Amino acid sequence: MNDQLQETRNFIQDLSDQLYIYISKISPAGFDWIIHMIVKLAILIALFLLVDFILKPIINFVFRFFHDEKKYPIIKSIYESRVSNSVAHYIALAFVASIQTFIFPSSAIPKTNTFIIRSINLGVVLIFAGMLYRSLTAFRNYFSIKQDFYKIMALNAISETMKILGIFIFSIVGICVIFGIKGTTIVGSLGAITAVLVLVFRDTILGFVTGIHVATSKNMKVGDWIGIPKYNLEGTIEDITLLTTRIQSFDKTVSTIPTYDLMSTEVKNLQVMSESNTRRIKKSIIFNIKSFKFLDDEMFNKLLEINLLKEYLLRKKDELDEQRSNLSHAEKMINGKQLTNIGTFRKYAYEYLRNNKNIDQSETVLVRQMEITSQGLPLEIYCFTNDSKWEHFEQIQSDIFDHLLVASKEFDLEVMQVNIKI
């Protein structure tokens, strides 16, 4: 075995010597080392590509046996991120590095050997960087299989930050390898421009912090329905990256905002509402205060015919009659408690909501007076529909207010409207 190996080495050495002599003859005077360097590098690259071309199908073929992502999620993630390709690159480069001393005599032209060694070292740096980047992708693919959206978000922030910092670090290492200088020399000189680097990577740092914050707090994730009042924006999160977040609105337009705004700006997460299948109605009807009045007997008897109010009116009538029997000047309506048309309408609106099958009765139901404005008295309807789909919600809300706006006429109430002169 040793004899065969020695014969192979001698054969390669003879070919190398003949190639060296031939290139030296055809090279211009003084430029022979450049031609030697180019030829040697070309041969090494060709060998690298050949070995890499052979190894990649073999390694990927082995990984295909573990295609079931449920049984082998980690191996499946590694295969999809092509970490196996980086392994093939590394083995091929190691093979080239081990035989490069046989291609040309090491003592013939030292300049070429120094250049080749540095080129191989640079290749190691690049392959190692690619393997790290693909490993980060593998982690993301693994958690994508697990459908762990919050961990995916954290990994996105970490991986994007590491990629940007990795480019910076590996660039320094690459420069050190190419020019044969110490890394501490370059790193030491960066102290003077630290403030500049912080300014350059400001958005990166903020995006990283935001990604970790969002992932750990679990306030939102990709696919959530959110609203951002600052941008008058409402839609579904499509993607959260280190620097930008992409949101698709319901009109199918896509908006992009800085990721750090998710932490520094008010964000309403409406996904909980969607998942609970409820959606809030919070809307007011403004009434003219001049239309408010006490209920006289005629109005009382008229409203007594409304089924939703009959029990309430009869109970209130007994209470009021008992109270007024002990009052002097009971004939004056202002003395003692009296029913008003606005108060009775408020009770009617409440009972109407309580008997509406489209309103979630387990949630808060309110009909309340708001602060009086120059336009009149707002009467706010506050409740939750039992269907969160946008088109259904709007239909339910419209039906409710259609009914209440028309029903208010039965109470002699005047709804305010502003006339705009053009």
Beta strands, then each sheet from edge to edge (+ up, - down):
strand 1: 225-228
strand 2: 233-240
strand 3: 244-249
strand 4: 254-258
strand 5: 268-269
strand 6: 279-287
strand 7: 366-369
strand 8: 377-385
sheet 1: 4+ 3- 2+ 1- 5+
sheet 2: 6+ 8- 7+
end
